[in-house]
Amino acid sequence: MAGPADDDGFEKLALAALGAVSLTAERADQLADALAEKGGLRREEARTLVRDLTARWRGDAQRLGEQAGEGLAGLFHQLGLVTREDFDELELRVAQLEHRLRLLEQ
């Protein structure tokens, strides 16, 4: 089971991902300008750095969401719960069988 340190790391990653996703182009330019000014980087280098980090954060956020979904699916399966996808698939199969049965009865 996850401990407090894991929860803290997860929270930081989630907040970083949220910040990266909400980072607008204008704000990214402002951040790049500030990095260039304070960090001694050329403006284009700073923009590339911000662009690369934003892309990485967005990718991390997407992977985190996928992992959370997979974890929940596994938990649902262990608990014996049916997912919506499984339910819809079974509903379709029952409808197909009912249709075949009606055809055989005719």
KAJOPE-V954633 format. One record per residue. N is the residue number from 1. RES is the residue in one letter. PHI is phi in whole degrees, -180 to 180 (none if undefined). Layout:
BEGIN
<<N	RES	PHI> <N	RES	PHI>>
END
This chain:
BEGIN
<<1	M	none> <2	A	-72> <3	G	-96> <4	P	-60> <5	A	-66> <6	D	-65> <7	D	-62> <8	D	-65> <9	G	-64> <10	F	-63> <11	E	-64> <12	K	-64> <13	L	-64> <14	A	-64> <15	L	-67> <16	A	-64> <17	A	-65> <18	L	-62> <19	G	-63> <20	A	-68> <21	V	-68> <22	S	-87> <23	L	-71> <24	T	-85> <25	A	-61> <26	E	-65> <27	R	-67> <28	A	-63> <29	D	-65> <30	Q	-63> <31	L	-64> <32	A	-63> <33	D	-62> <34	A	-65> <35	L	-63> <36	A	-64> <37	E	-70> <38	K	-90> <39	G	-96> <40	G	73> <41	L	-96> <42	R	-72> <43	R	-59> <44	E	-68> <45	E	-64> <46	A	-64> <47	R	-64> <48	T	-63> <49	L	-61> <50	V	-64> <51	R	-62> <52	D	-65> <53	L	-65> <54	T	-63> <55	A	-63> <56	R	-65> <57	W	-63> <58	R	-64> <59	G	-63> <60	D	-62> <61	A	-64> <62	Q	-66> <63	R	-63> <64	L	-62> <65	G	-63> <66	E	-66> <67	Q	-65> <68	A	-64> <69	G	-64> <70	E	-65> <71	G	-63> <72	L	-66> <73	A	-62> <74	G	-64> <75	L	-63> <76	F	-60> <77	H	-64> <78	Q	-63> <79	L	-81> <80	G	82> <81	L	-86> <82	V	-99> <83	T	-80> <84	R	-61> <85	E	-63> <86	D	-62> <87	F	-61> <88	D	-62> <89	E	-64> <90	L	-67> <91	E	-62> <92	L	-65> <93	R	-63> <94	V	-64> <95	A	-62> <96	Q	-65> <97	L	-65> <98	E	-62> <99	H	-64> <100	R	-62> <101	L	-62> <102	R	-62> <103	L	-65> <104	L	-69> <105	E	-70> <106	Q	-79>>
END
